[in-house]
């Protein structure tokens, strides 16, 4: 071929992305063009590899967790979690901001996706914060950044996809995400508190144990869902895919029979939405598998690893370069295709550096979570800006404080691997 395959692929990806082509087609078309231009590769591979990539039992878990999250979202479960979070942290300065963040942590353990979290929590909390005198950009920034916990704590869709492409234990990844998720929650609440003190945002009454018990009774049943998921997987009772099936069934029972917040017709609509999202996911998986196969066949991951190591062989310098790359990638590519496309490229380099694959999974996930808060993609920020009815430019000043807090957490995760590896070593 007249040009290096790596440069051709990169050029095509950039051009296709900027034309607005859907990401699945970007990956698939680039792979097909490269295969057709290469006389050493059989064209028949274009049908075989995508099917093999999408034909994976673990990916069914992603669909099932999507169903569970969407049902809980449409079933107005978030309101009960908000009331419970309010009874726990509403008495702190900037109470509604803390309620927003803590509710996002609760809901993250159900939804698995940041956009679902932002839509469910934001539609309730942003209007309430505006009524109580909070700056609308601050309310939107709190909602957007706290929704990122959904891709860190289990049942994170990004961790499921990382487990798929890296051949890593999903149970270990789920366990590894728990402590970093709580650290992110604390960092965001601390940032919100400092801003609330400076701006004089209100508290929501005094702490009342009776109110905690009352709202806790309403929220305890939804909270059983993440307990059921984690307990079953970590206890070896069922596989991640079986856990997804149990979670989806339990969510449907709660929303339709216990709370009766979903009718049969609305349940079908909810399942239709989850089905469309999973179809898009599987299409991306199939096309990214084809591109990944070709890149591996051409030895491109090894070339990239050698190029980075050519800059420096110092562990911390290389690790910093990896972090910066994934952070920038997250600003222009959504988390799902970024994981499917980039992790197979950088995994050999991580292995060469001696980075534990579970630890590397948390590094990748948090980097992409921060990146997706930043334009031009900024999918979660777009959701909260739409709810708040403000422009992306208006949210940036408030958003930067919370992104700074998340960058501090990211640095801690990199420097202290035990934050992500200690819990799996204890309970698994």
C-alpha positions in Angstrom: 0.0 0.0 0.0 1.4 3.5 -0.9 0.8 4.9 2.6 1.2 3.5 6.1 -2.1 1.9 7.1 -2.2 3.6 10.5 -2.1 7.1 8.9 -4.7 6.1 6.3 -7.1 4.8 9.0 -6.5 7.9 11.2 -7.1 10.2 8.3 -10.3 8.5 7.3 -11.6 8.4 10.8 -11.1 12.1 11.3 -12.7 13.0 8.0 -15.7 10.8 8.5 -16.2 12.0 12.1 -16.2 15.7 11.0 -18.7 14.9 8.2 -21.2 13.9 10.9 -21.4 10.3 9.8 -22.7 8.0 12.6 -19.9 6.4 14.6 -20.8 2.8 13.6 -20.5 3.7 9.9 -17.3 5.6 10.6 -15.6 2.5 12.0 -17.2 0.1 9.5 -16.5 2.1 6.3 -12.9 2.8 7.3 -12.3 -0.9 7.9 -13.9 -2.0 4.7 -12.0 0.5 2.6 -8.7 -0.6 4.1 -9.5 -4.3 3.6 -10.5 -3.7 0.0 -7.3 -1.7 -0.7 -5.1 -4.5 0.8 -4.5 -7.4 -1.6 -3.2 -9.6 1.2 -6.6 -9.7 3.0 -9.6 -11.7 1.8 -12.7 -9.6 1.3 -14.8 -12.4 2.9 -13.4 -11.4 6.2 -15.8 -8.4 6.2 -18.7 -10.6 6.9 -17.1 -13.1 9.2 -15.3 -10.8 11.7 -18.2 -8.5 12.6 -20.6 -11.4 13.2 -18.0 -13.1 15.5 -17.4 -9.9 17.4 -21.1 -9.2 18.1 -21.8 -12.9 18.9 -20.7 -12.7 22.5 -22.8 -13.9 25.5 -21.4 -11.1 27.8 -22.9 -8.4 25.5 -26.4 -9.6 26.3 -25.8 -8.3 29.8 -25.5 -4.8 28.3 -28.9 -5.1 26.8 -30.5 -6.4 30.0 -29.0 -3.7 32.2 -30.2 -1.1 29.6 -33.7 -2.5 30.1 -33.4 -2.3 33.9 -32.1 1.2 33.8 -34.7 2.5 31.3 -37.6 0.9 33.3 -36.4 2.4 36.5 -36.0 5.7 34.8 -39.5 5.8 33.2 -41.0 4.3 36.4 -40.2 7.5 38.4 -38.0 5.6 40.8 -35.6 8.6 40.9 -38.1 10.7 42.9 -38.0 8.3 45.8 -34.2 8.2 45.7 -34.2 12.0 45.7 -36.3 12.2 48.8 -34.1 9.7 50.6 -30.9 11.6 49.6 -32.5 14.9 50.7 -33.1 13.5 54.2 -29.4 12.4 54.4 -27.6 15.5 53.1 -30.2 18.3 52.7 -29.0 19.9 55.9 -25.6 20.7 54.5 -24.9 24.1 52.9 -26.0 23.9 49.3 -28.3 21.0 50.2 -30.0 20.4 46.9 -26.6 20.2 45.1 -25.6 17.4 47.5 -29.0 15.7 47.1 -28.4 15.8 43.3 -24.9 14.2 43.7 -26.0 11.6 46.2 -29.1 10.7 44.2 -26.9 10.3 41.1 -24.7 7.8 43.0 -27.8 5.8 44.0 -29.3 5.9 40.5 -25.9 5.1 38.9 -26.1 1.7 40.6 -29.3 1.1 38.6 -28.9 2.9 35.2 -25.3 2.0 34.1 -25.3 4.9 31.7 -24.5 8.6 32.3 -27.1 10.0 29.9 -29.9 8.1 31.5 -28.7 9.3 34.9 -28.5 12.9 33.8 -32.0 12.8 32.2 -33.7 11.1 35.1 -32.1 13.2 37.9 -31.8 16.4 35.9 -35.4 16.6 34.9 -36.4 16.7 38.6 -33.4 18.4 40.3 -32.5 21.2 37.9 -36.0 22.9 38.1 -36.0 22.5 41.9 -32.5 24.1 42.2 -33.6 27.0 40.0 -36.6 27.6 42.3 -34.4 27.7 45.4 -32.1 30.3 43.9 -29.2 28.2 42.6 -27.5 29.5 39.5 -28.8 27.5 36.6 -25.3 26.8 35.2 -24.2 25.5 38.6 -27.3 23.2 38.7 -26.6 21.8 35.2 -22.9 21.3 36.0 -23.6 19.4 39.2 -26.1 17.2 37.3 -23.7 16.5 34.4 -20.6 15.7 36.4 -22.4 13.6 39.0 -24.0 11.5 36.2 -20.5 10.4 35.3 -20.5 8.1 38.3 -22.8 5.9 36.3 -19.9 4.7 34.1 -17.7 4.1 37.1 -19.8 2.2 39.6 -21.5 -1.1 38.7 -23.4 -2.0 36.6 -21.4 0.4 34.3 -22.0 -0.3 30.6 -18.5 1.0 29.9 -17.0 -1.6 32.4 -19.0 -4.3 30.7 -17.6 -3.4 27.3 -14.1 -3.1 28.7 -14.4 -6.6 30.1 -15.5 -7.8 26.7 -12.5 -6.3 24.7 -9.9 -6.9 27.4 -10.9 -10.4 28.5 -11.0 -9.2 32.1 -13.3 -10.5 34.9 -16.5 -8.4 35.0 -16.8 -9.2 38.7 -13.4 -7.8 39.5 -14.1 -4.7 37.4 -17.5 -4.1 39.2 -15.8 -4.5 42.6 -13.0 -2.2 41.5 -15.4 0.6 40.5 -17.0 0.9 43.9 -14.4 2.8 45.9 -13.4 5.2 43.0 -17.2 5.9 42.6 -17.5 6.9 46.2 -14.3 9.0 46.0 -15.7 10.9 43.0 -18.9 11.4 44.9 -17.0 12.9 47.9 -14.9 15.1 45.6 -18.0 16.5 43.9 -19.8 17.1 47.1 -16.8 18.9 48.6 -16.6 21.1 45.5 -20.3 21.8 45.7 -20.0 22.7 49.4 -17.1 25.1 48.8 -19.0 26.9 46.0 -22.3 26.9 48.0 -20.5 28.5 51.0 -19.0 31.2 48.8 -22.3 31.9 47.0 -24.6 31.5 50.1 -26.8 28.7 48.7 -29.4 27.5 51.1 -29.8 24.4 53.3 -32.9 22.3 53.2 -33.8 22.1 56.9 -32.3 20.3 59.8 -31.3 16.6 59.9 -34.2 14.5 61.2 -33.7 10.8 61.8 -37.5 10.2 61.5 -37.5 11.7 58.0 -34.5 9.5 57.1 -36.4 6.4 58.2 -39.6 7.5 56.5 -37.9 8.3 53.1 -35.6 5.3 53.5 -38.6 2.9 53.6 -39.7 4.3 50.2 -36.2 4.0 48.7 -35.1 0.7 50.2 -36.8 -1.4 47.6 -35.2 0.4 44.5 -31.8 0.2 46.4 -32.2 -3.5 46.6 -31.6 -3.7 42.8 -27.8 -2.8 42.9 -27.4 -4.9 46.0 -29.0 -7.8 44.2 -26.8 -7.3 41.1 -23.5 -6.9 43.1 -24.3 -9.6 45.6 -25.2 -12.1 43.0 -22.2 -11.5 40.8 -19.6 -11.1 43.5 -21.0 -14.0 45.4 -20.8 -16.3 42.4 -24.5 -16.9 42.4 -25.0 -15.9 38.8 -23.0 -14.6 35.8 -23.1 -10.9 34.8 -25.6 -11.8 32.0 -27.8 -13.6 34.4 -27.5 -10.7 36.8 -28.8 -8.4 34.0 -31.8 -10.7 33.5 -32.6 -10.6 37.2 -32.2 -6.9 37.3 -34.4 -6.3 34.3 -37.1 -8.6 35.7 -36.9 -7.0 39.2 -37.2 -3.5 37.7 -40.2 -4.5 35.6 -41.9 -6.0 38.7 -41.3 -2.9 40.8 -42.4 -0.4 38.1 -45.5 -2.3 37.0 -46.8 -4.3 40.0 -45.4 -2.7 43.1 -45.3 1.1 42.3 -47.7 0.8 39.3 -45.9 3.7 37.7 -45.7 2.0 34.3 -48.7 0.6 32.4 -48.3 -2.3 29.9 -48.3 0.2 27.0 -45.6 2.4 28.5 -43.6 -0.7 29.4 -43.6 -1.7 25.7 -42.5 1.8 24.8 -39.7 1.6 27.4 -38.6 -1.8 26.0 -38.6 -0.4 22.5 -36.3 2.4 23.6 -33.9 0.0 25.3 -34.0 -2.3 22.2 -33.1 0.6 19.9 -30.2 1.6 22.1 -28.9 -2.0 22.3 -29.2 -2.3 18.5 -27.0 0.8 18.1 -24.5 -0.7 20.6 -24.3 -4.0 18.8 -23.8 -2.3 15.4 -20.9 -0.3 16.9 -19.5 -3.5 18.4 -19.6 -5.3 15.1 -18.0 -2.5 13.1 -15.3 -1.8 15.7 -14.4 -5.5 15.8 -13.8 -5.4 12.1 -11.6 -2.3 12.4 -9.8 -3.7 15.4 -9.1 -7.0 13.6 -7.5 -5.2 10.6 -5.4 -2.9 12.9 -4.2 -5.9 14.8 -3.5 -7.8 11.6 -1.3 -4.9 10.5 0.5 -4.7 13.8 -0.7 -1.1 14.4 -1.1 -1.5 18.2 2.6 -2.6 18.4 3.6 0.4 16.3 1.7 2.8 18.6 3.3 1.2 21.7 6.8 1.5 20.3 6.1 5.1 19.3 5.0 6.0 22.8 7.9 4.1 24.4 10.2 5.9 21.9 9.3 9.2 23.7 10.3 7.8 27.1 10.5 4.5 28.8 9.7 6.1 32.2 6.6 4.4 33.7 5.0 7.7 34.9 5.7 9.6 31.6 4.1 6.8 29.5 1.2 6.5 31.9 0.7 10.3 31.7 0.7 10.0 27.9 -1.9 7.3 28.0 -4.1 9.3 30.3 -3.9 12.4 28.1 -4.7 10.4 25.0 -7.9 8.8 26.5 -8.9 12.2 28.0 -8.6 13.9 24.6 -10.3 10.9 22.9 -13.3 11.2 25.2 -13.8 14.8 24.0 -14.4 13.7 20.4 -15.6 10.1 20.6 -18.4 8.6 22.8 -17.3 6.2 25.5 -18.6 3.1 23.8 -16.7 3.3 20.5 -13.7 4.7 22.3 -13.4 1.6 24.5 -14.1 -0.8 21.6 -11.7 1.0 19.3 -8.8 2.2 21.5 -8.5 -0.4 24.4 -7.3 -3.2 22.1 -4.6 -0.8 20.8 -3.3 0.3 24.2 -3.8 -2.9 26.2 -0.5 -4.4 25.0 1.3 -1.2 26.1 -0.4 -1.4 29.5 0.6 -5.1 29.8 4.2 -4.1 28.9 4.2 -1.5 31.6 2.9 -4.0 34.1 -0.4 -2.2 34.7 -3.1 -4.5 36.1 -5.9 -4.8 33.6 -8.5 -4.1 36.2 -6.7 -1.0 37.2 -6.3 0.0 33.6 -10.0 -0.4 33.1 -10.8 2.2 35.8 -8.2 4.6 34.4 -9.7 4.3 30.9 -13.3 4.7 32.2 -12.6 7.7 34.3 -10.7 9.5 31.6 -13.5 8.9 29.1 -16.0 10.0 31.7 -14.2 13.3 32.1 -13.7 13.7 28.4 -17.4 13.3 27.6 -18.1 16.4 29.7 -16.1 18.5 27.3 -17.1 19.8 23.9 -17.4 19.0 21.0 -19.1 15.7 22.0 -20.2 16.5 25.6 -23.2 14.2 25.4 -24.1 14.4 29.1 -23.6 18.1 29.2 -25.9 18.5 26.2 -28.6 16.6 28.1 -28.4 18.8 31.2 -28.1 22.0 29.1 -31.3 21.0 27.3 -33.1 20.5 30.6 -31.8 23.8 32.0 -32.4 25.6 28.7 -28.9 27.2 28.6 -26.1 27.0 26.1 -22.9 24.9 26.5 -20.9 28.1 26.7 -22.9 29.2 29.7 -22.2 26.0 31.7 -18.4 25.9 31.1 -17.3 28.3 34.0 -19.3 26.2 36.6 -18.3 22.9 35.0 -14.6 23.5 35.2 -14.6 23.4 39.0 -16.2 19.9 39.0 -14.0 18.7 36.2 -11.0 19.8 38.2 -12.2 17.7 41.2 -12.6 14.7 38.9 -9.1 15.2 37.5 -7.7 15.1 41.1 -9.5 11.8 41.6 -8.1 10.5 38.3 -4.6 11.4 39.5 -5.2 9.5 42.8 -6.5 6.4 40.9 -3.3 6.5 38.8 -0.9 7.0 41.6 -2.6 4.7 44.1 -3.8 1.5 42.3 -5.0 0.1 45.6 -8.0 2.5 45.4 -9.4 0.2 42.6 -7.6 -3.1 43.3 -8.0 -3.4 47.1 -11.7 -4.3 47.2 -11.5 -7.0 44.5 -8.6 -8.6 46.3 -10.6 -8.8 49.5 -14.0 -10.0 48.4 -13.1 -12.1 45.3 
